[in-house]
Amino acid sequence: MLFPPDQQENVRVLLRDECGDNLPFQKGLSAEGYDPIRLAVLKLSNRDMQKLQVAVRLANSDWRDVLVASGFARSPELR
């Protein structure tokens, strides 16, 4: 819903392939275990595909940074 229909499949693929089991120190989590990180990168994207890609790269460097930058460091609840 954050992205236009023509970008939604690309967003899904990016989150699945680049923001999941490949993240540092996150191997073996359930699919839901990645949700706080994925929610954080979506928030940081501000509905912009390029910003989403930057946030995913940041998550791959250190996923804790995206949690802090998004305000989800303590809890992934929307604010």
OpenMM code with the backbone's topology and positions (N, CA, C; nanometers):
from openmm import Vec3, app, unit

residues = "MET LEU PHE PRO PRO ASP GLN GLN GLU ASN VAL ARG VAL LEU LEU ARG ASP GLU CYS GLY ASP ASN LEU PRO PHE GLN LYS GLY LEU SER ALA GLU GLY TYR ASP PRO ILE ARG LEU ALA VAL LEU LYS LEU SER ASN ARG ASP MET GLN LYS LEU GLN VAL ALA VAL ARG LEU ALA ASN SER ASP TRP ARG ASP VAL LEU VAL ALA SER GLY PHE ALA ARG SER PRO GLU LEU ARG".split()
positions = [
    Vec3(0.0814, -0.1196, 0.0000),
    Vec3(0.0000, 0.0000, 0.0000),
    Vec3(0.0860, 0.1262, 0.0000),
    Vec3(0.2088, 0.1165, 0.0435),
    Vec3(0.2965, 0.2339, 0.0465),
    Vec3(0.3476, 0.2716, -0.0918),
    Vec3(0.3540, 0.1743, -0.1800),
    Vec3(0.4099, 0.1954, -0.3124),
    Vec3(0.3025, 0.1746, -0.4185),
    Vec3(0.3180, 0.2401, -0.5325),
    Vec3(0.2200, 0.2221, -0.6404),
    Vec3(0.2184, 0.0770, -0.6878),
    Vec3(0.1055, 0.0337, -0.7424),
    Vec3(0.0930, -0.1065, -0.7862),
    Vec3(0.2057, -0.1548, -0.8770),
    Vec3(0.2564, -0.0681, -0.9634),
    Vec3(0.3614, -0.1110, -1.0560),
    Vec3(0.4965, -0.1335, -0.9873),
    Vec3(0.5112, -0.0904, -0.8622),
    Vec3(0.6360, -0.1107, -0.7878),
    Vec3(0.6230, -0.2165, -0.6782),
    Vec3(0.5037, -0.2575, -0.6466),
    Vec3(0.4819, -0.3447, -0.5313),
    Vec3(0.5533, -0.4787, -0.5419),
    Vec3(0.5553, -0.5390, -0.6584),
    Vec3(0.6254, -0.6670, -0.6728),
    Vec3(0.7756, -0.6476, -0.6517),
    Vec3(0.8314, -0.5389, -0.7028),
    Vec3(0.9741, -0.5102, -0.6828),
    Vec3(1.0048, -0.4909, -0.5348),
    Vec3(0.9153, -0.4252, -0.4630),
    Vec3(0.9334, -0.4047, -0.3186),
    Vec3(0.9310, -0.5393, -0.2471),
    Vec3(0.8336, -0.6233, -0.2802),
    Vec3(0.8246, -0.7558, -0.2170),
    Vec3(0.9514, -0.8379, -0.2405),
    Vec3(0.9987, -0.8378, -0.3642),
    Vec3(1.1192, -0.9144, -0.3981),
    Vec3(1.2408, -0.8581, -0.3243),
    Vec3(1.2540, -0.7259, -0.3208),
    Vec3(1.3662, -0.6638, -0.2508),
    Vec3(1.3650, -0.7003, -0.1026),
    Vec3(1.2497, -0.6906, -0.0393),
    Vec3(1.2412, -0.7236, 0.1032),
    Vec3(1.2680, -0.8720, 0.1275),
    Vec3(1.2152, -0.9571, 0.0416),
    Vec3(1.2350, -1.1011, 0.0587),
    Vec3(1.3810, -1.1415, 0.0358),
    Vec3(1.4403, -1.0884, -0.0712),
    Vec3(1.5733, -1.1341, -0.1121),
    Vec3(1.6885, -1.0586, -0.0460),
    Vec3(1.6668, -0.9335, -0.0094),
    Vec3(1.7764, -0.8506, 0.0399),
    Vec3(1.7590, -0.8052, 0.1846),
    Vec3(1.6475, -0.8381, 0.2447),
    Vec3(1.6218, -0.7908, 0.3808),
    Vec3(1.5627, -0.9059, 0.4629),
    Vec3(1.6381, -1.0138, 0.4680),
    Vec3(1.5918, -1.1335, 0.5380),
    Vec3(1.7088, -1.2144, 0.5892),
    Vec3(1.7162, -1.3371, 0.5441),
    Vec3(1.8163, -1.4316, 0.5931),
    Vec3(1.9601, -1.3873, 0.5653),
    Vec3(1.9763, -1.2933, 0.4752),
    Vec3(2.1101, -1.2443, 0.4427),
    Vec3(2.1598, -1.1376, 0.5405),
    Vec3(2.0739, -1.0864, 0.6279),
    Vec3(2.1128, -0.9812, 0.7210),
    Vec3(2.2128, -1.0343, 0.8232),
    Vec3(2.3068, -0.9506, 0.8634),
    Vec3(2.4080, -0.9945, 0.9599),
    Vec3(2.3453, -1.0439, 1.0905),
    Vec3(2.3895, -1.1580, 1.1361),
    Vec3(2.3490, -1.2161, 1.2643),
    Vec3(2.2001, -1.2469, 1.2738),
    Vec3(2.1349, -1.2675, 1.1605),
    Vec3(1.9911, -1.2945, 1.1618),
    Vec3(1.9553, -1.4280, 1.0983),
    Vec3(2.0515, -1.5104, 1.0696),
    Vec3(2.0243, -1.6388, 1.0044),
    Vec3(1.9340, -1.7258, 1.0912),
    Vec3(1.8378, -1.7883, 1.0248),
    Vec3(1.7546, -1.8855, 1.0939),
    Vec3(1.6303, -1.8297, 1.1610),
    Vec3(1.6059, -1.6998, 1.1488),
    Vec3(1.4828, -1.6450, 1.2057),
    Vec3(1.3640, -1.6938, 1.1236),
    Vec3(1.2483, -1.6952, 1.1848),
    Vec3(1.1268, -1.7224, 1.1088),
    Vec3(1.0998, -1.6021, 1.0192),
    Vec3(1.0111, -1.6184, 0.9226),
    Vec3(0.9771, -1.5070, 0.8334),
    Vec3(0.9298, -1.3865, 0.9137),
    Vec3(0.8546, -1.4101, 1.0194),
    Vec3(0.8040, -1.3007, 1.1027),
    Vec3(0.9155, -1.2339, 1.1831),
    Vec3(1.0235, -1.3033, 1.2048),
    Vec3(1.1353, -1.2476, 1.2799),
    Vec3(1.2008, -1.1299, 1.2098),
    Vec3(1.1848, -1.1230, 1.0776),
    Vec3(1.2413, -1.0125, 1.0004),
    Vec3(1.1467, -0.8934, 0.9923),
    Vec3(1.0234, -0.9100, 1.0369),
    Vec3(0.9227, -0.8041, 1.0220),
    Vec3(0.9637, -0.6701, 1.0824),
    Vec3(1.0209, -0.6646, 1.2030),
    Vec3(1.0593, -0.5326, 1.2563),
    Vec3(1.1612, -0.4606, 1.1684),
    Vec3(1.2538, -0.5343, 1.1117),
    Vec3(1.3554, -0.4735, 1.0262),
    Vec3(1.2924, -0.4288, 0.8949),
    Vec3(1.2078, -0.5139, 0.8388),
    Vec3(1.1402, -0.4783, 0.7132),
    Vec3(1.0473, -0.3595, 0.7326),
    Vec3(0.9779, -0.3551, 0.8433),
    Vec3(0.8910, -0.2417, 0.8727),
    Vec3(0.9743, -0.1147, 0.8859),
    Vec3(1.0893, -0.1249, 0.9482),
    Vec3(1.1772, -0.0089, 0.9649),
    Vec3(1.2265, 0.0435, 0.8301),
    Vec3(1.2686, -0.0452, 0.7403),
    Vec3(1.3170, 0.0031, 0.6103),
    Vec3(1.2025, 0.0627, 0.5291),
    Vec3(1.0827, 0.0072, 0.5430),
    Vec3(0.9676, 0.0655, 0.4738),
    Vec3(0.9375, 0.2053, 0.5271),
    Vec3(0.9453, 0.2215, 0.6575),
    Vec3(0.9216, 0.3534, 0.7155),
    Vec3(1.0261, 0.4535, 0.6670),
    Vec3(1.1513, 0.4122, 0.6660),
    Vec3(1.2586, 0.5011, 0.6222),
    Vec3(1.2492, 0.5357, 0.4737),
    Vec3(1.1843, 0.4511, 0.3967),
    Vec3(1.1736, 0.4744, 0.2523),
    Vec3(1.0876, 0.5952, 0.2186),
    Vec3(0.9963, 0.6275, 0.3056),
    Vec3(0.9047, 0.7391, 0.2794),
    Vec3(0.8396, 0.7264, 0.1418),
    Vec3(0.8051, 0.6008, 0.1078),
    Vec3(0.7342, 0.5687, -0.0175),
    Vec3(0.8172, 0.5955, -0.1428),
    Vec3(0.9477, 0.5898, -0.1300),
    Vec3(1.0380, 0.6164, -0.2419),
    Vec3(1.1282, 0.4952, -0.2623),
    Vec3(1.1274, 0.4406, -0.3831),
    Vec3(1.2026, 0.3180, -0.4116),
    Vec3(1.3525, 0.3364, -0.3889),
    Vec3(1.4078, 0.4493, -0.4274),
    Vec3(1.5513, 0.4709, -0.4075),
    Vec3(1.5851, 0.4771, -0.2587),
    Vec3(1.5014, 0.5425, -0.1806),
    Vec3(1.5243, 0.5485, -0.0361),
    Vec3(1.5084, 0.4102, 0.0262),
    Vec3(1.4177, 0.3309, -0.0272),
    Vec3(1.4018, 0.1937, 0.0219),
    Vec3(1.5292, 0.1142, -0.0027),
    Vec3(1.5858, 0.1274, -0.1213),
    Vec3(1.7092, 0.0561, -0.1530),
    Vec3(1.8236, 0.1000, -0.0617),
    Vec3(1.8308, 0.2279, -0.0318),
    Vec3(1.9339, 0.2785, 0.0595),
    Vec3(1.9124, 0.2190, 0.1989),
    Vec3(1.7881, 0.2169, 0.2453),
    Vec3(1.7583, 0.1625, 0.3784),
    Vec3(1.7903, 0.0135, 0.3854),
    Vec3(1.7631, -0.0595, 0.2787),
    Vec3(1.7950, -0.2031, 0.2762),
    Vec3(1.9464, -0.2227, 0.2795),
    Vec3(2.0208, -0.1406, 0.2073),
    Vec3(2.1676, -0.1499, 0.2127),
    Vec3(2.2178, -0.1202, 0.3535),
    Vec3(2.1588, -0.0214, 0.4182),
    Vec3(2.1961, 0.0096, 0.5561),
    Vec3(2.1663, -0.1090, 0.6471),
    Vec3(2.0521, -0.1721, 0.6284),
    Vec3(2.0164, -0.2895, 0.7088),
    Vec3(2.1171, -0.4016, 0.6881),
    Vec3(2.1689, -0.4137, 0.5677),
    Vec3(2.2683, -0.5168, 0.5399),
    Vec3(2.4031, -0.4843, 0.6014),
    Vec3(2.4271, -0.3582, 0.6261),
    Vec3(2.5497, -0.3183, 0.6939),
    Vec3(2.5350, -0.3411, 0.8443),
    Vec3(2.4253, -0.2897, 0.9005),
    Vec3(2.3945, -0.3094, 1.0421),
    Vec3(2.2457, -0.2806, 1.0620),
    Vec3(2.1670, -0.3854, 1.0711),
    Vec3(2.0208, -0.3715, 1.0778),
    Vec3(1.9757, -0.2916, 1.2000),
    Vec3(2.0590, -0.2855, 1.3029),
    Vec3(2.0215, -0.2076, 1.4217),
    Vec3(2.0112, -0.0598, 1.3888),
    Vec3(2.0904, -0.0133, 1.2926),
    Vec3(2.0854, 0.1271, 1.2529),
    Vec3(1.9490, 0.1655, 1.1956),
    Vec3(1.8875, 0.0761, 1.1188),
    Vec3(1.7556, 0.1093, 1.0638),
    Vec3(1.6496, 0.1093, 1.1731),
    Vec3(1.6654, 0.0227, 1.2728),
    Vec3(1.5697, 0.0238, 1.3837),
    Vec3(1.5788, 0.1554, 1.4608),
    Vec3(1.6998, 0.2024, 1.4849),
    Vec3(1.7185, 0.3286, 1.5569),
    Vec3(1.6688, 0.4453, 1.4720),
    Vec3(1.7083, 0.4494, 1.3460),
    Vec3(1.6706, 0.5612, 1.2583),
    Vec3(1.5193, 0.5710, 1.2384),
    Vec3(1.4508, 0.4580, 1.2414),
    Vec3(1.3060, 0.4576, 1.2207),
    Vec3(1.2280, 0.4829, 1.3492),
    Vec3(1.2984, 0.4804, 1.4617),
    Vec3(1.2304, 0.4980, 1.5897),
    Vec3(1.1786, 0.3678, 1.6473),
    Vec3(1.2180, 0.2558, 1.5877),
    Vec3(1.1710, 0.1248, 1.6323),
    Vec3(1.2741, 0.0508, 1.7169),
    Vec3(1.3701, 0.1203, 1.7715),
    Vec3(1.4767, 0.0532, 1.8468),
    Vec3(1.4215, -0.0224, 1.9671),
    Vec3(1.3180, 0.0293, 2.0285),
    Vec3(1.2609, -0.0371, 2.1456),
    Vec3(1.1384, -0.1204, 2.1111),
    Vec3(1.0608, -0.0766, 2.0132),
    Vec3(0.9380, -0.1459, 1.9779),
    Vec3(0.8986, -0.1116, 1.8345),
    Vec3(0.8599, -0.2113, 1.7533),
    Vec3(0.8233, -0.1848, 1.6140),
    Vec3(0.6790, -0.1380, 1.5971),
    Vec3(0.6246, -0.0672, 1.6941),
    Vec3(0.4889, -0.0170, 1.6812),
    Vec3(0.4915, 0.1151, 1.6041),
    Vec3(0.3892, 0.1356, 1.5226),
    Vec3(0.3806, 0.2598, 1.4471),
    Vec3(0.3587, 0.3767, 1.5407),
    Vec3(0.4237, 0.4843, 1.5087),
    Vec3(0.4089, 0.6065, 1.5886),
    Vec3(0.3709, 0.7211, 1.4995),
] * unit.nanometer
topology = app.Topology()
chain = topology.addChain("A")
for resn in residues:
    res = topology.addResidue(resn, chain)
    for name in ("N", "CA", "C"):
        topology.addAtom(name, app.Element.getBySymbol(name[0]), res)
